[in-house]
């Protein structure tokens, strides 16, 4: 049976899309929201398509770096980046921003990029060794992490919208 290679979760945020986009597209905030990401270093903020960044992640005793590259930046709808480790593609992460009532439907999505031959097997092995997570378990961890991340972003965006 093939494993699931993508996830998508949404939440409605009590803030306009521009506010939500501004917070999410500042990747330095990700360490505050994600249960695995601890820190993001962006050499030349603000990010735009093509910008690169470094993420430091931790889950329990496991600590691992990732390299990221922003691939899509659309303030009116989408923010997407790819992450790799040790030169191997790992995942695509993204956010969509859609007006809903007086707020925003914020959707976070994840796509597994470990899909091709030996490079995919090597990336899966690295994920198991460095992140302590095999590909089958990664789905459940990402789904849980997405819920947490979206709740934290929603709270921060609501506060930002309320304070102006």
C-alpha positions, 0 to 999 in steps of 0.5 A: 500500500502506498503511503500518504504523501501529502496533507492539508489542514485549515483554520478560520482566522479572525484577521484579514488575509493581509495580516495573516500573510504578513505573519506567515511570510516572515519565516523567522516567526515559525519557531514560535508556532511550529512544535518542531521548528525551533529557529529559522535564520533568513540571511536577507529578509524580507523573503521573496521567491528564491530566498533561502533560509536555514531551519533548526528543528527539534523533537525530543532528543532529536535535533536536525537542520534543514535548508529552505528555499521560498518558491512562491510568494503571492500576498493575495493567496499563497506562500510556499517553500521547499526544504531539503537536508544534506542536499536531498529534497524532503518536503514542500510546505505552504500556506493559502490565504482565502477571505472568509467572512471578515476573516481568513481561511488559512490552509497549511499544506505539506507534500512529501518530496522523497519520491524518487529512487535512491535519493528518496531512500537516503532522505528517508533514512536520514529522517529516521536517524536525525528526526527519529521518525520513519515515513509512516509516522511522519504523517501523524506527526505532521498532522498534529503539528499542523493543528498546533501551528495553525492554532498558534498562527490564528491566535497571533494574527487575531491579536495583531488584527485587534491591536491594529 
